Amino acid sequence: MPLSTSTLADQVGAAAFALMPLYRLIEAHVMAAERLHGDDTTVPVMAKGKTDTARLWVYVRDDRPFAGTDPPAALFHYSRDRRGEHPRTHLALWSGILQADAYGGYGELYAPNRQPGPVLEAGCFAHARRKFFELADVAAAARRKSRNERAGMIYPIALEAVQRLDALFDIERGINGKSAAERLAIRQELSAPLIAELHEWLTSQFAKLSRNHDLAKAINYMLRRWHAFTRFLEDGRVCITNNAAERALRCVPLGRKAWLFCGSDRGGQRAAILYTLIQTARLNDVDPQAWLADVLARIADHPVQRLDDLLPWNWRKDDNVLSQAA
């Protein structure tokens, strides 16, 4: 017999409550990182017969690109809106390198005199490239033409920008997984000259364009944040994209096809807890379903002093428990 909506919600709530200690341990682990990826996405939530647009935020610790030994983890938070006070609250006690998009709500985090320490902005070249790629999408223009639709403009400047950025991505693919020192040395040798040429070229192209032109906006997006986009030349730990956060958030729009919306703010908070656990398990190549079934069966009797044993990167499954759960 299928579960009623209320019964299912009660079970999800009970699971989230039982697993809260593990959520807090993952939160502490993520907040101990010196570099984080941050992003957010929309999530519908019920409100007086309609749905409001709430937010799920994610902060990802993933040191594998520079051969770091700490296990990866994803931390989710829920909020009813997208005000900048939310990331400021999430990161109130944290300082380090934040890889994120250009969302204005992060702005106060980058203040030089910020306490307890500075947050250094690292730009996302994937965001920057996307703006140019949309203006240089030859394949899409060809499809429109084949359907006798109005062809979009293909800008040679945008195409060249994509090619210049792709050269940087090629270098990054070759150094993924190397130590921070090795990455920095190769970037100084190969990427720094390309970045200098890119800046000179973007500046010259920007001077020729109307300020309201889409290309000018794409170029200005990079030039106004040049210090953030060049931070990867100063620190081998920095990635040139924020893809780690975007990948972690992908589960939310996919999940919405099944559950459509959160029934309340409490439901959104429970979703943040469960997404934290599920995505952290996935980042550590652990089957979330097997892990959660095992942990839920064991956590009530598990010694508090050894809760770390149940974290995905430390977990050793109990086959007896799993067979009984099945």
MOJO-V422503 format. One record per pair of residues at least 24 apart in sequence whose ideal C-beta (glycine too) atoms are under 10 Angstrom apart, sorted by the first residue. I is the first residue (numbers start at 0). J is the second residue. If there is no record, write none. Layout:
BEGIN
{{I | J} {I | J}}
END
This chain:
BEGIN
{{4 | 262} {5 | 262} {7 | 258} {8 | 262} {8 | 263} {8 | 265} {8 | 266} {8 | 269} {11 | 258} {11 | 266} {11 | 269} {11 | 270} {11 | 272} {11 | 273} {12 | 265} {12 | 266} {12 | 268} {12 | 269} {12 | 272} {13 | 269} {13 | 295} {14 | 269} {14 | 272} {14 | 273} {14 | 276} {14 | 291} {14 | 294} {14 | 295} {15 | 265} {15 | 266} {15 | 268} {15 | 269} {15 | 270} {15 | 271} {15 | 272} {15 | 273} {15 | 275} {15 | 276} {16 | 269} {16 | 272} {17 | 294} {17 | 295} {17 | 298} {17 | 299} {18 | 269} {18 | 272} {18 | 273} {18 | 275} {18 | 276} {18 | 291} {18 | 294} {18 | 295} {18 | 298} {18 | 309} {19 | 269} {19 | 272} {20 | 298} {20 | 301} {20 | 303} {20 | 306} {20 | 309} {21 | 272} {21 | 275} {21 | 276} {21 | 279} {21 | 291} {21 | 294} {21 | 298} {21 | 306} {21 | 307} {21 | 309} {21 | 310} {21 | 311} {22 | 74} {22 | 75} {22 | 271} {22 | 272} {22 | 273} {22 | 275} {22 | 276} {22 | 279} {23 | 272} {23 | 275} {23 | 306} {24 | 72} {24 | 306} {24 | 307} {24 | 309} {24 | 310} {25 | 60} {25 | 70} {25 | 72} {25 | 73} {25 | 74} {25 | 75} {25 | 272} {25 | 275} {25 | 276} {25 | 278} {25 | 279} {25 | 310} {25 | 311} {26 | 58} {26 | 72} {26 | 74} {26 | 75} {26 | 76} {26 | 89} {26 | 275} {27 | 72} {27 | 74} {28 | 60} {28 | 69} {28 | 70} {28 | 71} {28 | 72} {28 | 74} {28 | 279} {28 | 307} {28 | 310} {28 | 312} {29 | 57} {29 | 58} {29 | 59} {29 | 60} {29 | 69} {29 | 71} {29 | 72} {29 | 73} {29 | 74} {29 | 89} {29 | 93} {29 | 275} {29 | 279} {30 | 58} {30 | 60} {30 | 74} {30 | 89} {30 | 90} {30 | 91} {30 | 92} {30 | 93} {30 | 95} {31 | 60} {31 | 69} {31 | 72} {31 | 93} {31 | 95} {32 | 58} {32 | 59} {32 | 60} {32 | 61} {32 | 62} {32 | 67} {32 | 69} {32 | 71} {32 | 72} {32 | 74} {32 | 93} {32 | 95} {32 | 96} {32 | 236} {33 | 60} {33 | 62} {33 | 67} {33 | 69} {33 | 93} {33 | 94} {33 | 95} {33 | 96} {33 | 234} {33 | 236} {34 | 59} {34 | 60} {34 | 61} {34 | 62} {34 | 64} {34 | 65} {34 | 67} {34 | 95} {34 | 96} {34 | 97} {34 | 98} {34 | 119} {34 | 121} {34 | 179} {34 | 234} {34 | 236} {34 | 237} {34 | 238} {35 | 59} {35 | 60} {35 | 61} {35 | 74} {35 | 89} {35 | 90} {35 | 93} {35 | 95} {35 | 96} {35 | 97} {35 | 98} {35 | 99} {35 | 118} {35 | 121} {35 | 243} {35 | 244} {36 | 60} {36 | 61} {36 | 73} {36 | 96} {36 | 97} {36 | 98} {36 | 99} {36 | 121} {36 | 123} {36 | 238} {36 | 240} {36 | 241} {36 | 242} {36 | 243} {36 | 244} {36 | 245} {36 | 246} {36 | 247} {37 | 74} {37 | 86} {37 | 89} {37 | 90} {37 | 97} {37 | 98} {37 | 99} {37 | 100} {37 | 102} {37 | 105} {37 | 108} {37 | 118} {37 | 241} {37 | 243} {37 | 244} {38 | 98} {38 | 99} {38 | 100} {38 | 102} {38 | 123} {38 | 241} {38 | 242} {38 | 243} {38 | 244} {38 | 245} {38 | 246} {38 | 247} {38 | 248} {39 | 75} {39 | 76} {39 | 78} {39 | 81} {39 | 85} {39 | 86} {39 | 99} {39 | 100} {39 | 102} {39 | 104} {39 | 244} {39 | 248} {39 | 251} {40 | 244} {40 | 245} {40 | 247} {40 | 248} {40 | 249} {40 | 250} {40 | 251} {40 | 252} {40 | 255} {41 | 81} {41 | 251} {41 | 252} {41 | 255} {42 | 77} {42 | 78} {42 | 251} {42 | 252} {42 | 254} {42 | 255} {42 | 258} {42 | 260} {42 | 261} {42 | 266} {42 | 267} {42 | 270} {42 | 271} {42 | 274} {43 | 255} {43 | 258} {43 | 259} {43 | 260} {43 | 261} {43 | 267} {44 | 77} {44 | 79} {44 | 260} {44 | 261} {44 | 262} {44 | 263} {44 | 264} {44 | 265} {44 | 266} {44 | 267} {44 | 270} {45 | 259} {45 | 260} {45 | 261} {45 | 262} {45 | 263} {45 | 264} {45 | 266} {45 | 267} {46 | 79} {46 | 260} {46 | 263} {46 | 264} {50 | 259} {50 | 260} {50 | 261} {51 | 79} {51 | 80} {51 | 260} {51 | 261} {51 | 264} {52 | 79} {52 | 80} {52 | 81} {53 | 77} {53 | 78} {53 | 79} {53 | 80} {53 | 81} {53 | 260} {53 | 261} {53 | 264} {53 | 266} {53 | 267} {53 | 270} {54 | 78} {54 | 79} {54 | 80} {54 | 81} {54 | 82} {54 | 85} {54 | 267} {55 | 248} {55 | 250} {55 | 251} {55 | 261} {55 | 267} {55 | 270} {55 | 271} {55 | 274} {56 | 81} {56 | 85} {56 | 86} {56 | 89} {56 | 244} {56 | 248} {56 | 271} {57 | 89} {57 | 243} {57 | 244} {57 | 245} {57 | 246} {57 | 247} {57 | 248} {57 | 250} {57 | 251} {57 | 271} {57 | 274} {57 | 275} {57 | 278} {58 | 86} {58 | 89} {58 | 90} {58 | 93} {58 | 97} {58 | 99} {58 | 244} {58 | 247} {58 | 275} {59 | 98} {59 | 241} {59 | 242} {59 | 243} {59 | 244} {59 | 245} {59 | 246} {59 | 247} {59 | 248} {59 | 278} {59 | 279} {59 | 282} {60 | 243} {60 | 279} {60 | 282} {61 | 98} {61 | 238} {61 | 242} {61 | 243} {61 | 244} {61 | 246} {61 | 247} {61 | 282} {62 | 179} {62 | 236} {63 | 175} {63 | 176} {63 | 243} {63 | 282} {64 | 171} {64 | 174} {64 | 175} {64 | 176} {64 | 177} {64 | 179} {64 | 182} {64 | 235} {64 | 236} {64 | 237} {64 | 238} {64 | 239} {64 | 240} {64 | 243} {65 | 174} {65 | 175} {65 | 176} {65 | 177} {65 | 178} {65 | 179} {65 | 180} {65 | 181} {65 | 182} {65 | 183} {65 | 234} {65 | 235} {65 | 236} {65 | 237} {65 | 238} {66 | 175} {66 | 176} {66 | 177} {66 | 178} {66 | 179} {66 | 180} {66 | 181} {66 | 182} {66 | 235} {66 | 236} {67 | 178} {67 | 179} {67 | 236} {69 | 312} {70 | 279} {70 | 282} {70 | 283} {70 | 310} {70 | 311} {70 | 312} {70 | 313} {71 | 243} {71 | 247} {71 | 278} {71 | 279} {71 | 281} {71 | 282} {71 | 283} {71 | 284} {71 | 311} {71 | 312} {72 | 247} {72 | 275} {72 | 276} {72 | 278} {72 | 279} {72 | 280} {72 | 282} {72 | 283} {72 | 310} {72 | 311} {72 | 312} {73 | 243} {73 | 244} {73 | 246} {73 | 247} {73 | 248} {73 | 250} {73 | 274} {73 | 275} {73 | 276} {73 | 277} {73 | 278} {73 | 279} {73 | 280} {73 | 281} {73 | 282} {74 | 247} {74 | 271} {74 | 274} {74 | 275} {74 | 278} {74 | 279} {75 | 247} {75 | 248} {75 | 250} {75 | 251} {75 | 267} {75 | 268} {75 | 270} {75 | 271} {75 | 272} {75 | 273} {75 | 274} {75 | 275} {75 | 276} {75 | 277} {75 | 278} {75 | 279} {76 | 267} {76 | 268} {76 | 271} {76 | 272} {76 | 274} {76 | 275} {77 | 261} {77 | 264} {77 | 265} {77 | 266} {77 | 267} {77 | 268} {77 | 269} {77 | 270} {77 | 271} {77 | 272} {77 | 274} {78 | 264} {78 | 267} {78 | 268} {78 | 271} {79 | 264} {79 | 267} {83 | 107} {83 | 108} {86 | 118} {87 | 113} {87 | 118} {90 | 118} {91 | 115} {92 | 116} {93 | 118} {94 | 118} {94 | 119} {95 | 119} {95 | 236} {96 | 120} {96 | 121} {96 | 230} {96 | 231} {96 | 234} {96 | 236} {96 | 237} {96 | 238} {97 | 121} {97 | 227} {97 | 241} {98 | 122} {98 | 123} {98 | 227} {98 | 230} {98 | 231} {98 | 236} {98 | 237} {98 | 238} {98 | 239} {98 | 240} {98 | 241} {98 | 242} {98 | 243} {98 | 244} {99 | 123} {99 | 126} {99 | 227} {99 | 241} {99 | 244} {100 | 125} {100 | 126} {100 | 127} {100 | 241} {100 | 244} {100 | 245} {101 | 126} {101 | 127} {101 | 220} {101 | 221} {101 | 223} {101 | 224} {101 | 227} {109 | 226} {109 | 227} {119 | 226} {119 | 227} {119 | 230} {119 | 233} {119 | 234} {119 | 237} {120 | 224} {120 | 226} {120 | 227} {120 | 228} {120 | 230} {121 | 224} {121 | 226} {121 | 227} {121 | 228} {121 | 229} {121 | 230} {121 | 231} {121 | 233} {121 | 234} {121 | 236} {121 | 237} {121 | 238} {121 | 239} {121 | 240} {121 | 241} {122 | 220} {122 | 221} {122 | 224} {122 | 225} {122 | 226} {122 | 227} {122 | 228} {122 | 229} {122 | 230} {122 | 231} {122 | 237} {122 | 239} {122 | 240} {122 | 241} {123 | 224} {123 | 227} {123 | 228} {123 | 238} {123 | 239} {123 | 240} {123 | 241} {123 | 242} {123 | 244} {123 | 245} {124 | 164} {124 | 165} {124 | 167} {124 | 168} {124 | 171} {124 | 221} {124 | 228} {124 | 231} {124 | 238} {124 | 239} {124 | 240} {124 | 241} {124 | 242} {125 | 164} {125 | 168} {125 | 238} {125 | 239} {125 | 240} {125 | 241} {125 | 242} {125 | 245} {126 | 220} {126 | 221} {126 | 224} {126 | 228} {126 | 240} {126 | 241} {126 | 245} {127 | 160} {127 | 164} {127 | 217} {127 | 218} {127 | 220} {127 | 221} {127 | 224} {127 | 228} {127 | 239} {127 | 240} {128 | 160} {128 | 161} {128 | 163} {128 | 164} {128 | 165} {128 | 167} {128 | 168} {128 | 217} {128 | 221} {128 | 239} {128 | 240} {129 | 161} {129 | 164} {129 | 217} {130 | 157} {130 | 160} {130 | 161} {130 | 213} {130 | 214} {130 | 216} {130 | 217} {130 | 218} {130 | 220} {130 | 221} {131 | 156} {131 | 157} {131 | 158} {131 | 159} {131 | 160} {131 | 161} {131 | 162} {131 | 163} {131 | 164} {131 | 213} {131 | 214} {131 | 217} {131 | 218} {131 | 220} {131 | 221} {132 | 157} {132 | 158} {132 | 160} {132 | 161} {132 | 164} {132 | 165} {132 | 217} {133 | 157} {133 | 161} {133 | 213} {133 | 217} {134 | 158} {134 | 160} {134 | 161} {134 | 212} {134 | 213} {134 | 214} {134 | 216} {134 | 217} {135 | 159} {135 | 160} {135 | 161} {135 | 162} {135 | 214} {136 | 161} {152 | 213} {152 | 214} {154 | 212} {154 | 213} {154 | 214} {154 | 217} {156 | 200} {156 | 201} {156 | 204} {156 | 205} {156 | 207} {156 | 208} {156 | 212} {156 | 214} {156 | 215} {156 | 217} {156 | 218} {157 | 204} {157 | 213} {157 | 214} {157 | 217} {157 | 218} {159 | 200} {159 | 204} {160 | 197} {160 | 200} {160 | 201} {160 | 204} {160 | 214} {160 | 217} {160 | 218} {160 | 221} {163 | 193} {163 | 194} {163 | 196} {163 | 197} {163 | 200} {163 | 201} {164 | 193} {164 | 197} {164 | 221} {164 | 239} {166 | 190} {166 | 193} {166 | 196} {166 | 197} {167 | 193} {167 | 194} {167 | 197} {167 | 228} {167 | 231} {167 | 239} {168 | 239} {168 | 240} {170 | 239} {171 | 231} {171 | 238} {171 | 239} {171 | 240} {174 | 235} {175 | 238} {177 | 235} {178 | 235} {178 | 236} {179 | 234} {179 | 235} {179 | 236} {179 | 237} {180 | 235} {181 | 235} {182 | 231} {182 | 234} {182 | 235} {182 | 236} {182 | 237} {182 | 238} {183 | 231} {183 | 232} {183 | 233} {183 | 234} {183 | 235} {183 | 236} {183 | 237} {184 | 235} {185 | 235} {186 | 231} {186 | 232} {186 | 233} {186 | 234} {186 | 235} {186 | 237} {186 | 239} {187 | 232} {187 | 233} {187 | 235} {190 | 229} {190 | 231} {190 | 232} {190 | 239} {191 | 229} {191 | 232} {194 | 225} {194 | 228} {194 | 229} {194 | 231} {194 | 232} {195 | 229} {195 | 232} {197 | 221} {197 | 225} {197 | 228} {197 | 229} {198 | 222} {198 | 225} {198 | 228} {198 | 229} {201 | 225} {243 | 282} {246 | 278} {246 | 281} {246 | 282} {247 | 274} {247 | 275} {247 | 278} {247 | 279} {247 | 281} {247 | 282} {248 | 274} {248 | 278} {249 | 278} {250 | 274} {250 | 277} {250 | 278} {250 | 281} {251 | 278} {276 | 310} {276 | 311} {277 | 311} {278 | 311} {279 | 310} {279 | 311} {279 | 312} {280 | 310} {280 | 311} {280 | 312} {280 | 314} {281 | 311} {282 | 311} {282 | 312} {283 | 310} {283 | 311} {283 | 312} {283 | 313} {283 | 314} {284 | 311} {284 | 312} {285 | 310} {285 | 311} {285 | 312} {285 | 314} {285 | 316} {286 | 311} {286 | 316} {287 | 311} {288 | 321} {288 | 324} {289 | 314} {289 | 316} {289 | 321} {289 | 324} {289 | 325} {290 | 314} {290 | 316} {290 | 321} {291 | 324} {292 | 316} {292 | 317} {292 | 320} {292 | 321} {292 | 323} {292 | 324} {292 | 325} {293 | 317} {293 | 318} {293 | 319} {293 | 320} {293 | 321} {293 | 324} {294 | 320} {295 | 320} {295 | 324} {296 | 320} {296 | 321} {296 | 323} {296 | 324}}
END
